[in-house]
Amino acid sequence: MGIRLLLIILALWALYIIVRRYLSRSIDSGNRQENNTTDNMVQCKVCNTYLPESEALIKEGDFFCSEAHLIAGNDES
């Protein structure tokens, strides 16, 4: 009886380890896919600095790196 109990405990422990590794790998691969996304680089109309499109301010199809340049860009038009 003692050997059977020991074998059952070892089998459950091995199953736990396998499931835990499988879940951690699937979570890690999901994080890698999110981190590999790239963002288009755009150029500020005023200072010509490049920045990611997601961080740029857009007005009438032009990109700006800051609110001050957004206002300055509108003054030039």
BELQUIFEN-V842116 format. One line per field, one symbol per residue. ss: DSSP state (@ for helix, = for strand, . for the rest). burial: # if it has 16 or more other ideal C-beta (glycine too) atoms within 10 Angstrom, else .. Layout:
BEGIN
ss=???
burial=???
END
This chain:
BEGIN
ss=.@@@@@@@@@@@@@@@@@@@@@@@@@@@@@@@@@@.....===......===@@@.===..===..@@@@@@@@@@.
burial=.........................................#.###....#....#.....####...##..#....
END
